[in-house]
Amino acid sequence: MRPALRPGDWLLVRLGAAVRPGDVVVARRPHGLIVKRAFRLTGDGWWLESDNQSAPGRRDSWDFGAVPEGDVLGRVVLRYWPRPALRFPAPPA
């Protein structure tokens, strides 16, 4: 999910929240949980995609198809670790 998220980021997930296209979601797959962007709802479930399609080892709906709605557990609402860097504007010259 780079550049939006990196491996090891801690996320706050709202379980059971309504999902809309463009949301980052957590879904259950046979090998464990995945974090992907919900692209569209199809007749078979949610089509989930990685933000970086050229990332090594990328796995998403292009590889395993749509994910059943019941396997999309919730919507990511916040990345809380590592804390985003605070950036202050430079003082006026």
Rosetta silent file (secondary structure, phi, psi, omega in degrees, C-alpha in Angstrom):
SEQUENCE: MRPALRPGDWLLVRLGAAVRPGDVVVARRPHGLIVKRAFRLTGDGWWLESDNQSAPGRRDSWDFGAVPEGDVLGRVVLRYWPRPALRFPAPPA
SCORE:     score description
SCORE:     0.000 S_00000001
   1 L     0.000   12.616  175.150    0.000    0.000    0.000 S_00000001
   2 L   -62.357  143.534   10.541    2.963    2.315   -0.370 S_00000001
   3 L   -90.735   -8.599 -176.650    3.084    5.283   -0.513 S_00000001
   4 L   -66.521  -41.520 -178.851   -0.026    5.711    1.708 S_00000001
   5 L  -132.834  155.618  178.125    0.968    2.967    4.169 S_00000001
   6 L  -124.958  156.252  175.366    4.140    1.046    4.924 S_00000001
   7 L   -55.811  134.808  179.719    4.720   -2.418    6.409 S_00000001
   8 L    95.283  -10.039  176.527    4.567   -2.151   10.198 S_00000001
   9 L   -63.196  143.689  175.972    2.185    0.831   10.333 S_00000001
  10 E   -99.121  132.733 -173.334   -0.402    0.576   13.104 S_00000001
  11 E  -122.738  146.206  170.416   -3.948    1.278   11.971 S_00000001
  12 E   -97.971  122.773 -175.092   -7.238    2.095   13.648 S_00000001
  13 E  -118.464  131.078  175.691   -9.957    0.102   11.885 S_00000001
  14 E   -92.214  101.365 -177.736  -13.686    0.622   12.253 S_00000001
  15 E   -66.222  137.050  177.604  -15.017   -2.932   12.108 S_00000001
  16 L    75.538    4.045 -179.226  -18.272   -3.367   10.220 S_00000001
  17 L   -68.811  149.152  175.888  -18.162    0.190    8.853 S_00000001
  18 L   -61.909  139.294 -178.557  -19.770    0.873    5.503 S_00000001
  19 L  -109.720  137.141  175.778  -17.219    0.719    2.697 S_00000001
  20 L  -123.268  155.429  175.311  -17.171    3.046   -0.291 S_00000001
  21 L   -54.552  135.610 -178.553  -14.937    2.984   -3.354 S_00000001
  22 L    99.508  -17.395  178.441  -11.626    4.636   -2.482 S_00000001
  23 L   -71.835  148.338  170.549  -11.638    3.547    1.183 S_00000001
  24 E   -90.158  129.597 -173.393   -8.671    1.641    2.604 S_00000001
  25 E  -128.652  162.288  171.233  -10.008   -1.589    4.106 S_00000001
  26 E  -109.791  130.432 -178.214   -8.905   -4.664    6.029 S_00000001
  27 E  -130.748  153.386  177.529  -10.025   -7.964    4.528 S_00000001
  28 E   -92.190  130.104  174.597   -9.703  -11.620    5.465 S_00000001
  29 E  -126.818  163.702 -177.925   -7.890  -13.902    3.020 S_00000001
  30 L   -56.534  -30.405 -178.143   -6.928  -17.579    3.448 S_00000001
  31 L   -92.158   -1.130  179.476   -3.325  -16.626    4.322 S_00000001
  32 E   139.650 -161.037 -179.395   -4.280  -13.855    6.807 S_00000001
  33 E   -91.003  147.324  176.171   -5.416  -10.241    6.837 S_00000001
  34 E  -129.202  155.100  174.912   -4.674   -7.775    4.046 S_00000001
  35 E  -118.959  119.178 -176.881   -4.938   -3.990    3.770 S_00000001
  36 E  -143.839  169.648  176.149   -6.037   -2.755    0.341 S_00000001
  37 E   -94.344  129.012  176.729   -7.996    0.025   -1.324 S_00000001
  38 E   -71.959  121.741 -176.363  -11.627   -0.782   -2.188 S_00000001
  39 E   -97.089  -52.183  178.308  -11.956   -0.088   -5.893 S_00000001
  40 E  -158.647  155.459  176.314  -15.488   -1.178   -6.790 S_00000001
  41 E   -94.713  123.797  179.802  -18.292   -3.435   -5.609 S_00000001
  42 E  -110.258  179.825  176.600  -19.017   -6.241   -8.070 S_00000001
  43 L   -65.504  -20.855 -178.965  -21.594   -9.017   -8.058 S_00000001
  44 L   -97.873   -8.938 -178.329  -18.977  -11.260   -6.383 S_00000001
  45 E   137.612 -157.778 -178.243  -17.822   -8.781   -3.714 S_00000001
  46 E   -87.626  132.477  171.941  -15.276   -5.980   -3.398 S_00000001
  47 E   -87.025  116.325 -175.726  -12.534   -5.541   -5.972 S_00000001
  48 E  -111.081  134.969 -178.368   -9.485   -4.597   -3.883 S_00000001
  49 E  -129.467  152.139  172.012   -6.325   -3.083   -5.329 S_00000001
  50 L   -78.170  149.299  175.937   -2.867   -2.126   -4.127 S_00000001
  51 L   -69.706  -32.925 -177.397   -1.909    1.535   -4.422 S_00000001
  52 L  -112.973   95.347 -176.693    1.415    0.556   -6.004 S_00000001
  53 L   -68.044  -16.433 -179.100    0.770   -1.959   -8.781 S_00000001
  54 L   -99.530    7.355 -179.597    4.501   -2.316   -9.511 S_00000001
  55 L   -67.638  138.800  177.813    5.519   -3.209   -5.932 S_00000001
  56 L   -62.994  135.615  178.821    7.412   -6.501   -5.641 S_00000001
  57 L    76.648    9.198  179.968    5.182   -9.247   -4.241 S_00000001
  58 L   -57.579  133.486  175.446    1.998   -7.213   -4.762 S_00000001
  59 L  -135.631  124.120  178.107   -1.159   -9.334   -4.330 S_00000001
  60 L  -152.678 -163.319 -175.344   -4.647   -7.964   -4.884 S_00000001
  61 H   -62.850  -18.919  174.135   -7.871   -8.703   -6.762 S_00000001
  62 H   -65.353  -23.372 -179.715   -5.949   -8.873  -10.032 S_00000001
  63 H   -97.251  -40.620 -173.021   -4.467  -12.082   -8.577 S_00000001
  64 H  -118.630    3.509  177.956   -7.303  -13.578   -6.492 S_00000001
  65 L    82.283 -173.159 -178.617  -10.486  -11.901   -7.784 S_00000001
  66 L   -66.659  148.306  178.780  -13.160  -10.054   -5.843 S_00000001
  67 E   -99.674  126.800  179.605  -13.298  -10.505   -2.064 S_00000001
  68 L   -53.782  143.206 -177.760  -16.741  -11.451   -0.670 S_00000001
  69 H   -53.661  -36.896 -179.589  -18.373   -8.581    1.232 S_00000001
  70 H   -67.004  -18.703  178.600  -18.404  -10.657    4.428 S_00000001
  71 H   -92.022   -5.370  172.833  -14.605  -10.959    4.280 S_00000001
  72 E   -88.750  107.170 -168.928  -14.113   -7.172    4.212 S_00000001
  73 E   -80.770  -32.879 -177.748  -13.874   -6.606    7.963 S_00000001
  74 E  -179.650  178.089 -176.629  -13.725   -2.839    8.220 S_00000001
  75 E  -108.670  134.229  176.640  -12.498    0.531    7.030 S_00000001
  76 E   -73.664  127.784 -179.900   -9.174    2.076    8.053 S_00000001
  77 E  -111.350  -16.896 -175.007   -9.828    5.436    9.699 S_00000001
  78 E  -164.046  138.818  166.680   -6.376    6.358   11.030 S_00000001
  79 E   -99.826  118.516 -175.263   -2.697    5.426   10.938 S_00000001
  80 E  -111.949   -5.292  173.706   -1.480    6.079   14.471 S_00000001
  81 E  -151.718  133.421   -4.054    2.044    4.640   14.484 S_00000001
  82 L   -68.888  149.047 -178.455    4.514    5.774   13.501 S_00000001
  83 L   -61.909  138.437  176.507    3.103    9.194   14.220 S_00000001
  84 L   -59.499  141.087  179.301    3.061   11.443   11.187 S_00000001
  85 L   -66.266  137.424  175.886    5.904   13.952   11.275 S_00000001
  86 L   -84.453  127.598  178.804    4.869   17.437   12.274 S_00000001
  87 L  -121.040  124.005 -179.661    5.938   19.942    9.690 S_00000001
  88 L  -104.841  140.776  178.588    5.760   23.614   10.449 S_00000001
  89 L   -65.287  149.504  177.440    5.853   26.249    7.727 S_00000001
  90 L   -66.858  144.727  178.263    8.995   28.327    7.517 S_00000001
  91 L   -64.388  149.715  179.919    8.660   31.785    9.076 S_00000001
  92 L   -61.788  144.480 -178.406    8.074   34.579    6.572 S_00000001
  93 L   -82.167    0.000    0.000   11.253   36.201    5.298 S_00000001
